Amino acid sequence: MNETHILKIAGELKLPPRQILATAKLFAEGATVPFIARYRKEVTGSLDEVAITSIRERLVSLAELDQRRDSILKSLAERNLLSDELKQAVTQADSVTQLEDIYQPFRPKRRTRAMIAKEQGLEPLADLMFQQQPTFDPPAEAAKYVSPEKGVTDVATALAGARDILAERVSDDASARAKLRALFWQEAVVKSKVMSDKQEAGAKFKDYFDWSEPVGKIPSHRLLAIRRGESEGFLMMRIAVEENSALALLEPLFVTGRSAAADQVRLAVQDSYKRLLGSAIEVELRLETKKRADAEAIRVFAENLRELLLVSPLGNKNVLAIDPGFRTGCKVVCLDRQGKLLHNDVIYPTASSTAEIREAAEALVSLVKKYQIEAIAIGNGTAGRETETFVKLLKLAIPIVMVNESGASIYSASEAAREEFPNHDLTVRGAVSIGRRLMDPLVELVKLDPKSIGVGQYQHDVDQAALKHSLDDVVISCVNGVGVELNTASKQLLAYVSGLGPALAANIVSYRNENGPFKSRAELKKVPRLGEKAFEQAAGFLRIRAGGQVLDASAVHPERYELVDRMAKDLNCSVHDLTRDAALRQKIQLPKYVTETVGLPTLTDILGELAKPGRDPRQKFEVFSFQAGVEKMEDLKPGMKLPGIVTNVTAFGAFVDIGVHQDGLIHVSQLSDRFVKDPSEVVKVSQRVTVTVTEVDLPRKRIALSMKAAPELGASTSGTRTSPAALRPGGGFNRPTQPAKPAPVDWFTAALNKNQK
């Protein structure tokens, strides 16, 4: 264990070194973040997942820094450039930037103007010039180096070559690079301009046709938008400081007086900045600002994904799921309480034919009765609201829930879907996914690539490896935080369980298929290739609810079963009695069971699990309904107050589904009556909110919303206002116009009567 790394991380995170060291040792032993956070609290001092993840990331980055340091030392040694002084500087560098600055003068380069000048024998002239002696006469000295056979044809050529050598020295100077870098971060401006003749084609980037903003203040989403415009060929982007400011910083570092030689050095510094150093620092800032923008975008995506994965589940219910459609009809599937497909059909509730609509109504009523349906899930895509209205008119007396179907089409075409439903087409698989999302969003969503769920911003523009790493962390955290039912979980879900992975998950499913349901957690050890370490990491997060050991349904780790047995024995009862009787649990004196390896944090967790074995940490499910009669953008009027569900939170605001097939935007300025810097302070993905419509732009399909107490009508996200017509009586905030609820039509009579029988 690298002691220097431990101390550095402890200082950065403001934690005792012993906690960092203990966590590092657990990682070295193969432990995962969820396992360490849940089952090794005494070892780490009860560090949470955030702190443990931070330690892991810093351990990795410092190890990568050491690898780069070793690579540089090796390169210098192989080229006989490694002096004791240089070795010490490389060894003591504590960041990649500092390390690269030290290495810059020795980095292998392509043939440069300075190299050519050295080959022409002009380096001694450059050295003399750099001394800047008052009596030094540059032209007279340069005349001595004129050599046509070497390509130095005259005095001007000799002086220019010497300046090229000095310019490269300035560019390679670590101190100059560090100071200019600091100046860029303080004063540089990000500028973007439209490429010539690209105004029309690049209209979506119109806001950035002539844009400038300080590099230190530009938000993530704006920088990524400009970079996307640049990558698509519509914008040109620069990061620059005023040239005078840069030269005012650099010249005093190298120009030491007033003389003819000093004038030559000044020219070399100016050339170095314009030709070498300025562009090099700009490239650095482009990379670093992109990295920071990526980190912020990934953070937003990860937070949104966590909220989406932890949406309240309906639970094990018989569900009828509908994947809506107009022309091709609605695909209907019936699922049992374990999500097994029982039946599939197609109905046409939005057809022009009355006979087809009546047939759809009768078919739904029949299916609800036949399969004892307890809830209906309807995808929120095309024809979703129209289908919802149709189903509600049947008055089935069971919950009818609109389900976000984002990514369902991707799942339906995936290998996992084909493997599970080889004899069914994409539409059936999609409908099954919609129904299962209602039953348990987490279980179904883990089958998708998190990027396809669509709760981020610019996810295709950010570092894809970093994005995957972060999103995988979120999925792992959520899956293990909720727990996984061992006997029904898919291999995709099991793969995210601590200590398993795809190979062991597949082995578990194969074993289960061949030998039937697991009867205990201990039986996991019979799974091929699942050794003691994997069992230790995974067992506590797996649940067996119908087994013989009551603790197998809880988050109590098998390594603590003996301890719980002792608690029960001391009270002359069974473990099962402890889970049912609160009075018995109150008699447990936790300090009595404290040992060197088991402390009060673990004991408190155990007591909590005994109270509610295997409890689901997610909130209780509640049915949500959109405003009746508001099904398309044309139904919207400024001033309407509508219920909605947050579908995405970005740096500039939140998108809300209000049931019109087009999400509306609550700009960050409209989220609250108080100032809000980060939208996630106010709203989360899947949160239910009440919003007010402030503007409807039908041609561009944009809806502006507000959550302020009394939003100003016509206040769009761009700061413009709608015409006074929007403020007419009936269209304003004080007198919102709500559409009348649709009245039942005659052709429903037969279906309703049949349902009531």
N, C-alpha and C positions, 0 to 999 in steps of 0.2 A: 504494500500500500504506500503510495507516494505521500509522504508527510507534508511536503510543500503544497500539494494540491488540497489536502485536507484543511490546512490552515488558511489557504486562500479562499476556499469556498466558505469556510466558517466566517471569515471576515465579510465576505460579500453578502451572505444571507443573514448575518448577525445571529448565528447559532453557536452553541458550544461545540468545540472540535470533537468531543466525544460522540455527539449525536451524528455528526458527519461521518466519522470513522465507522461507527456501528452500522450506519446505513450502507456505506461503501462496502463493508464486509459482506452484508447480506446480498448485495448485487453481485459481488464476486462469487458467491455461492449459488447463484442462479435464481434468486428470489425475484418476484415481480412486484411492481408498485402496489397493486391491490392487496397482495398477501402481506407485504411489509406493513402497510397502513392498518390492516384489519387484525392481523394475528401476531405482530411483533412490536406492540406498543411499548412494552417494557424495555425492549432493546433500544428503540430509537427515541424514547422519551415522548411517545405519543405524537410523533410528527404526522401531519395529514398528507393526503395524496399530492397536494400542490407542492409542499416543501420537499417531499421525497422525489417527485418528478424533477424539480429544480436541481436537486443534488445530482440526480442521474445525468441530466443534460450537461451540467458543468463538468462532471467527471469525464464525459465523452469529449467535450470541447477541449479540455485541458490535455487529454490524451492525444487528440489530434494536433494540438499545438506542439507537443513534445515530438510527435512523428515528423512534423515539418521542420522542427529545430534539428533533429537528427539528420534529416535529409540535407539540410543546408550545410551542416558541419561536415558531412561526408563529401559533398560536392566541393567545398573549399579545400578539404584535405587532399582530395584526388588531384586538384589543380595546383597544389603547393601554395595556397594562398592563406592558409590558416595560421595566423600569428597568435601569440598568447593573448594579446589585447583584443583581437577580433573574436577569439573563442570565448573570452569572458563576456564580451558584449552580447554575443549570440545566446550564451547560456543564461544571462540575466534578463533577456527580453521577456516581458510578461504578457504580450499580446501579439497576434498575428501581424497587425499593422506595424508595430515597432520592429518585429523580426524582419519583415520584408523591407523596411526602410534601411536597416543595417546591411541587408544582403544586396540592396539595389546596385551599388557600385561594382559588385563582383558577379552580378547575374550575367550569364552568357547572353550576348546580344547579337543581332544581325549586324552586318557591316554598316557602321554609322559614319556620318561626316567626321566625327571626332577620331574614329579609327583611321580613316583615310589620312587625316592630318598628321596623326602620329606616324603612320607609315611614311609620310613625306618628311619626317624628321623635324616637325614643328613643335614638339612638346617642350623642349628647352625654352623656346621663345615664349610659349604660354606661361611657363613657370616664372620667367623673368618679368613678364608683363604683370602677372598676378601679385608680385611683390610691391608694385605701384610706387617705386622709388621716384622722388620728384625730378631727379636728374636723368631718368630713363627716357630715351628718345625712341618710341616704337617704330617709326619708319626707318630710322637709321639702323636699328638692330635687326629689323625684319629683312633689310636688304642683304644681310649676311646669309639668309636662308633661301634666297632665290635660287632655284635649281630647275631649269626647264626639263631636264631628264627625269626629275621626280614629279613633275607636274606643277611645280611652283614657278609660274612664269613671271611674276612681278611682285612688288612689295604689297600691293593690295591683296593679292592671293595669299601671301604669307600671313598677313594680319588676320584675314578672314579665317584661315585654317586654325590659327592660334585661338581665336575667339570661339570657334567650334569646340575646341578641346575644353575651354573654360565653361562654355554653356552646358556641356555634358556634366562637368564636375558640379556645377550649380544644381542641375537637375537631380544628380545622384546624392546630394548632400542631405543626410537624415534630418538635421536640424531645420533646414530650409523647408523640406517637405512637410515636417510636422507643423511648423508655424503657418505655412500657406494653407495646409489642410484645415487648421483651426480657423483661419480667416474665412475660408469658403463656408464652413459651417455657420459662422456668425453673419456673413454678409451676402453670400451667394443667393442668386435669384433663379428660380426655375422659369424658363420662358418657353412658350410654344407658339408657333405660327403655322398657318395653313400652307401647304405646298401649292405652288402655282397651278392654276386650272383644276384644283381638286375641291373647290368650295361646294359644288353641287353634289358630287359623289360622296364627299365626307360630311354631309350635313349633320349627321348624328353627333359629330364632334364640334359643332358650331361654337359652343361655349368656349372652346380652347383655340379658336382661330387666331386670337391675339391675346394671350394670357401670360401673366407674370405673377409670381408669388414667392416669398422668401422660402428658401429650401428647408429652413428649420421649422416652418409652420405649416407647410403643405400637408394636408391629410392624406392618408393612405389611398382612399378611393379616387381622389383627384389625380394623384401621381400615376396610379395604375391606368386611369382613363387616358391620360396624355400618352403614356407609353404604348397603350393599345393603338391609339390613333397614329403614333409614329410607326409601329410595327406593321400597320395596315397601309402605310404609305400616304396618309392624309396630313400628318403633322410633322413638323420638325421641332425637336426639343433640345434646349441647351441649359446647362447649369453653369453660371459664370458670375464673377465679381467684376467690379469696375477695374479696368486695367491699371489705372493710376494708384488705386489702393493696394493692389498686388505688388506693383513695383516699389511703392513706398515702403512696403514691408521687406522686400527682398534686397533691394540695393544696399541698405545699411549693413546687411549681413556680409557683403562681399566687397563693396567699394569703401576704401579706407581713407580717401583724401581727395584733393583736387590736383590732378596732374594729367599729363597726356596718357599715361598708362592707366590711370583710374578711369579715364574716359573710355578706353578700350574695354576695361572690365565691365563698365556700366553697359556698354553696347552688348557685351556677352550675356549679362544678366537679363537684359530686355529680350534678346533673342531666345534665351533659355526658357523664359516664361511663355513667350508667344508660340514657340515651336515645340517645346518639350514638356516643361513642368506644368503649365496651366492645363494643357489637355490631359496630362497624366492624372492630375488631381480631379479634374472633371470626371474622368472615367471612374476613378475611385468612388466619387460621390454618387455617380449614377448607379454603381453596384451597391453601395451601402444604403442609399435611399430606397432602392428596389428591395433590398433585404429587409429593411425596416417596414416598408409598406406591405411586403409579403407577410411579415410577422403579425402585423395588425389585422390584415385581412384573414389570416389563418386563425387568429384568436377569436375574431367575430364568428367565423364559420364554426369553430369548435364549440363556442358557447351556444350557438343556435342549434347545433346538432345535439348537444346534451339535452337541451330543453325538449327537442322533438322526440328523442329516444325515450325520455322519461314521461311522456304523455300518459295520462291515466288510462289504464286498460279497462275494457268492459268486463273482462274475465271469461271464464268458461261458460259460454251460453250457446244455444243453437242459433245460428245466424244465417239470415238470407242476405246475400250480397248482390248488388246490381252494378254492373259497369255500363253506364248510360250511353246512348247513341241515338241519333235521329234516323238517318237513312238505313243503317244496318241493324237497327233495333237495340234493345237492351239485353245484354247477356246476364242471366240470373243463375246463381249457384246457391245451393243449400249446404251448410256446413254443420257438423255435429259439434259438441262442446270441446272436442280436442282439435278442431279445425279440419277434420277429415271431410273430403268432398263426398256428398251423398247423391247430389242430383244437379243437373245443369239444363238450362232451357234458354230460349230467346222469346222476348215479348216486344210488342210495339205500342207502348202507351202514348207515344207522340205522333202516331200515324194519322193520316188524313181520313182514313176509313173508320167509321163508327164501329163497325163489326170487329176490327182488329183491336180497337181500344177496349171494347167490352170484353173481348177474349183475353186481353192482358190482365184486366181487373179480376176476372174469374180465375185465371191461372194463378195469380199472386195469392188470392184468398185461399185457394186450394192448397198451395204449397205451404203457406203459413200453418194451416191446420195439420196437414199430413206430417210435416217434420217438426211440429211443436216449436215453431220459430219464436225466439224470445227477443230478437232485435233485428232491425233491418239496416244494413250499411249501404250507402249510395255514394259512388265516386263523384267528386266535385268537378269533373271535367265537362266536356261538351254534353249538353242536355241534362246535366245533373240537377239543376234547380227545377226544370220542367218535370223531370221524373219524380223528384221529391214532392212536388205539388200533387201529382197524380197519386202517389202512394198515400199521402196524408188524407186525401179525399176518401180513401177506403175505410178510414176510422178503425184501424186494426187494434188499437189499444196496446201497442207495444212501441218501444223506443224506435224512432227513425232518425238516423244520424248520418250527416254528410261527412265523408271521409276524404282527407287529402290524398289524392292518388298519384302525387308526384313520384315518378320513378317506377310506377307499377308496370308500365309498358317495357321498361328495361328488364325488370325481374321476369316478366312473362316470356321474354326471348332468351333468358339466361340459361346456362347449362344446368343450374340447380332446378329451375322450373321444368326443363325438359326431362331431367332425371326423375322428378317426382310425378309429373303428368305426361308421360310419353305418348299417350293416346288422345290427348286433348289439345286444342289449338290455343293460340295466343290469347284469344278473348276469354276463354274459360280460366286460364291461368291468371289473367289480370283480375278477373272478378274474385277469384279465390284470394288473391293478395289483398284486395280491398276489404273483404270480410275478415281476414285474419288481422289486418291492421287495426280494426275496431276491437277485436278480442284482446290483442296484445301487440301494440305498435313495436316494441323493442324486439320481440321474437321475429317479427316479419321484416323489419327494416334492416336487421343485420345481414340479410341475404343480399343487400344491395351494396354496390360501391358507394361509400358515403358521399362522394362528389356528385353522384347523380340525384341526390335527394333535393338539391336546389335550395339550400338555406344559407348560402354564402354570397360573397360579392367578388367578382373577378377571379373565381376559383380556377379558371383555365389559364390565367395569366401569372399566377404565383408559382413559386418553386414547388413542383409536383411531389418531389420526395419529402420535403418538409411538411407539405399539406397532408400527405398520406400518413406520415409518422404521427402528426398531431391528432388527426381524426381517428386513427386506430387507437390511440391512447384514450380518447373519449369513449369510443365504443367499448373498449375493455373495461374502463371504469364503470360505465353504466351496467354492462352485463353482469359484472361481478358484484356490483352494489345491490342489484335486484336479486341475483341468484338464479340458477338455471335448474329446471326440472329434468333430472337425468334420464328419465324413462320416456320423455316425449320430445326432447330438444332435437333440433336438426343438427347436422354436422356443422353447418355454417355458424350456428349459435354456439355450439360446444367449442368451436375453434377459438373463440374469444375468451374462454374460461382460463383463468390464471394457470400457467404451467402446461397447458395442452397444446393448442396449435392444430393445423389442418390434419396432419397425419394421425395423431392420437385421437382426434375427434372422429375421423373416419373409422378407426379401429374400434372405438366405443360403439358406434352405430352398428358396425358389422357384428360385434359380439352380442349386442342387444337383439339384433335380428335373428341370430342363430340360437341364442340361449333364453330368449324371453326377457322380460323386465328385470332390472337389477333389484335384488331384495335388500341390499344394504350397500353402504358406501364401501365397506371393506371388499366387496366383490369386485370393485374397480381394479384391484391388484391382479385380477385374473386376465385383464385385457392385455393382449400382446403389446410389448414395448412400453407399457405404462409402469415405470419403476417407482421406487420409494420417493424420490425427489418430486416427480410429477404428481404423485398422489398427495404429498404434503402440500404442494402449491394449490392443487385443484379441489381437494375434497370438501373444504369448508364452504365453497361457493356452489356446490351441487346439492340438489334437494331430492329426497325420495319420500314423497308424502304418504304413501300407502305401505311403507315397510314396517318391519317389526320393531325397529329402534326409533323411538320418538324423536331423538336428537338428529336423526338423519334428515328430518324435514326442516331443520333449523340451521342457523349460521354458526352454531357451536362446532368447533373443529374436532375431528375424531381424537386428536391428541389430548383433548380435555374431557373426554367421556368419563374416564376414571375419576377425575376430580368431581364431576357432577354426580356420579354414583356415590361418592363419599358424602357429598352434601345430603343426598337423599337418605343414605344409611344413618347419618347422624341425627336425622329427624324421624327415623323409623317409618319411612314411606318410600314409594317408588318414584323414579324420575317422572313417570307419567303423572303422578299426583302433584309434583311440583309445577307442572305446566298447567294444571287445572285449578289449583288452590292458591290464591294470592296470600292468604293468611300463612300458609306454610312457607312461601317464599320470603315473607317478611321476617321469619324467624332465622333465616340464614345470616350468620355473622361473617361477613366477607373477610375482615382482617384475619380471621382464624385460618383462612386458606391461602394466605399470601406466602409465597416461597421465593427462592432466588430467581426463578424463571417466570412465575406468575404473580402479577401485581394487581392492584385495585382496578386499573383500566380494563384488563381482560376479564376480571371477575364481574365488573359492572356490566360489561357486554354480555356475559353469560347470563346474568340475572335478567337482563332485558330480553334475551332470546327465550328464556324459560317462560316469560310472561306471554309472549306472542311468537311461538316457534314458526320460523319461516315467513314472518310478516313481510308484506310488500311495502317498500318504502315510498312508493308512488301514491299520489293523492287519489281519493275516491272518485270514481267516474261519475260525471254529471252530463246529462243530455243537453246539447246545444242546438238551437234552431236559428236560422237566418230569418230576416223580416219577410213575412208572407207577402207575396205580390211583387216583391222587388227581385227580379230574376235576370235583368239585363241592364246595360248601361243606360238605355233610353228611359228606364223607369226612375232614374236618379234625378233629384232636384237639389240645388243648393239649400242647405238648412236642414235636410233630413237627418234625424238621429237614428243610427242603425247599429245593431249588434254585429260584431265581427270577430274574426280569429286572426291573430298575428301569424303571418306565414314566413316572414323573414325580417331580421333586424340587421341594419347596415350602419356604417359610420354616419350616414347623412339622414337617417330616419328609419321608419318601420313600414313594411308592406302589410296590408290587412285584407283578408278575404271577406267581402261583405255579401257574397252570394250572387255576383253578376258576371262571373267568368272572367273578370279582370280585377286583379288586386289594386287597391288604392294605396297611395303613399301618404303617410303622415310625416311631413318634413320634421327634422329635429326641432325646429323652432315652434312647431305646433303640437309637440308631445305633452307639454305641461305649461302651467301659468308661470312656473319658475324657469330660470335658465337651466338648460340641460346640455352638457357637453357630450356625454356618451348616452345614446338612446337606450342601451341595455340597463341604464339606471332606472328606467321607467317601465319598459315592456320587455317581455321575453317571447320567444317563439312558442306558439300554441296557446298563448294567453288569450282569454276572452275579454274583449274590450267593447266599449260603446263609443262610437265615433260620430262626428258630424261632417256631412258632405259640404265642402266649401267651393269646389269647382269641378265641373265635368267637361272634359275636352273630347268630344266624340271622334273628330277626325284623327286625332293622334292616340285615341284610346287611353287617355290618362284621367285618373281620378285623384283629386286632392282632398285629403281628410284632415280632421283636427280632433285632438282630445282636450283642447283647452275648454275652460268653463263656458266661455262665450266667444267662439272663434269669429273672426271677421270674414264675412262672406266675400268670395272672390279672391282671397289671399292665396295665391298659388305658390308653389315651391320656388318659382323663379322671381317672386316678389311683385309680379304684375297683378292687375285686378281685372275682374270681369266687368262687363258693361252694367250700367244701372238697372237694366232689365232684370238682372238676377236678384235685385232687391225689391221687386214688386210684391205686394201682399200675396201671401200663399207660398212664396218662394224663399222667404227670409228665414232667419234663425228663430224668430219669435213665433212664427206660424208655419212650422214645417208641414209640407203636404205629404201625406202617406197614402199610397195606393189602397184602394178597397180590396179586401180579401176576396178571392174568386169564389163564386157561389157554386155548389155542387151541381153537376149537370144531370139530365135525366138518365143517361145511359149507365150511371153508377147505381141506380136503384136496385137492380137485380143483384149486383155484387154485394151491396151493403146488406140487403136482406139475407143473402146467403151467409154472410159473415156473422150476422146477429143470431142466426140459427145455430 
